[in-house]
Amino acid sequence: MTISKLFLSCIVIVQFMGVTSCNGGINLGPDPISGTQTAEALLPTVTASATPIPMAFSIDGQGYLLEDYQRELQRYQIVKESSEQTNPVENPEQYVLDQLINKMLILRAANQNGCIADQNHVQEDWENLLNQLPEGQTIDDWLTIRGYSEEEFKIVLANSILEVCQIQIVADAAPDAVEQIKARQILLSDRNLADAVINQLEVGVEFATLAYQYDSVTGGDLGWFPQGYLLQPQVDEAVFALQPGHFSDVIESELGFHIVYVYAREDHPLSLDARKGIQLKAIEDWLQAERDNAEIIISVP
C-alpha cells in the first residue's frame, strides 16, 4: 500500500461528513480512518497483568487495542456501504491497519513537537458537522450509526488538529526553490511524424517554430518544473538527463510521442502546484522513514 493514500483532501482530516480541521494549508486528502484516541491515549503506559490485553499492533512497545482496530474496521465498512467513500480499497483490513499505524506515528510526532488541539477549534469543527448533517438526521443518529459518543467524536476532531499540525510542520520544511528545468515539448500521436520532426530539428529548424505548428496556443511551453513533477516518469527522466540547448529523442508514453527541448536549468522558485508536489513527497518520505525506524509488531492475522 502506498502512503500517499493517506493524503488526498486536506492533509489529515475527519472525512465522514467532509468535516475538516484544515484552516488553509496544502490540499492532500481524506483519511477514512477516524481514530478515537487522543495523542496521549495512543501512547499508553502498559501495566503488566495476568491476562494480556489483545492488541492489533504495537509501535516501539506502545500498543493499539484489538477492539479499537475492529471498531475502526466497522466504521470503514459503514463509510463504504453508505457510498460516502468513493474509492473503496481491495483489502480493507490491511488498509485500516496501515492507516492506524500512520496515524499513531503522526500523533506521536505531534506530541513530541508540541502540537496542541485547541478546544475552540474542536468546537468550531463540531458545529460545522452539525450544520452539514443530512436533512432529517439528528446528530445522535449520525453518531450512533458510526459507533461514536459525542465525547469520542470530539476526540476524533482533536486528533485531526494534532495530525494537521504535524503534517504541516513537515510540509513547511520543504524548500521554496529547487533545481528546475524550463522546457518546451512537441507531443504527437504518430511515431513516424515524431521521427520526421526529429529530422527537421537535426538539420537546424528552430524547436519553437515546430512546436507552434503542433500547438498554436502555447507552443508546447512547459514552463519551469522540478524533477518528479511531470506525470509521465519516462518523460521526466529523459528531460532531466538533458542540459540547456538540447532536445530529447522521441519519448513514448501513454499520451503519445514527446520531444522536449530544455531552455534553462537552475535553482528556481517553485510554483504553487510544484511546491504542493514537493510537500507531498516530503510528507511521504517522512512517514516512510518513521515506519522504517520504528519497531512495528502486527498482531492481527
Secondary structure, 3 states (H helix, E strand, C coil): CCHHHHCCECCCCCCCCCCCCCCCCCCCECCCCCCCCCCCCCCCCCCCCCCCCCEEEEECCEEEEHHHHHHHHHHHHHHHHCCCCCCCCCCHHHHHHHHHHHHHHHHHHHHHCCCCCCHHHHHHHHHHHHHHCCCCCCHHHHHHHHCCCHHHHHHHHHHHHHHHHHHHHHHHCCCCEEEEEEEEEEEECCHHHHHHHHHHHHCCCCHHHHHHHHCCCCCCEEEEEECCCCCCHHHHHHHCCCCCCCECCCEEECCEEEEEEEEEEEEEECCHHHHHHHHHHHHHHHHHHHHHHCCEEECCC
